[in-house]
């Protein structure tokens, strides 16, 4: 049974329906605080968390800046939303976000930039 934000068990492809997929699965391990990145089209999953410790996940969706879905208007809205969230969290964007981070998050788009 699951509820918002928490899943005790989640399995889209049961083992008995996709045995070859499970046979080819590779276990990925990492230290606490590490990140694992993969293309969302890659089959992925995890075993149930039977411990008493939380397992956190953060999902990011990236696509090329020149992708047709990234219009100038969408980029401006995204920038404004990120800046609001950073401000609400007390993050000094100029001090905390590297130039590369600013580029990745689209923070260097000027409000008066006509784009193109």
CORDAVEN-V495866 format. One record per backbone hydrogen bond with DSSP energy under -0.5 kcal/mol. NH is the residue of the N-H (numbers start at 1). CO is the residue of the C=O. If there is no record, write none. Layout:
nh | co
NH | CO
NH | CO
This chain:
nh | co
3 | 6
6 | 3
8 | 1
14 | 12
17 | 14
18 | 14
22 | 18
23 | 19
24 | 20
25 | 22
29 | 27
34 | 31
42 | 39
50 | 48
56 | 54
67 | 64
70 | 67
71 | 69
75 | 71
76 | 72
77 | 73
78 | 74
79 | 75
80 | 76
81 | 77
82 | 78
83 | 79
84 | 80
85 | 81
86 | 82
87 | 83
88 | 84
89 | 85
90 | 87
91 | 86
92 | 90
93 | 91
95 | 92
96 | 92
97 | 93
98 | 96
102 | 98
103 | 99
104 | 100
105 | 101
106 | 103
107 | 102
108 | 102
109 | 106
113 | 110
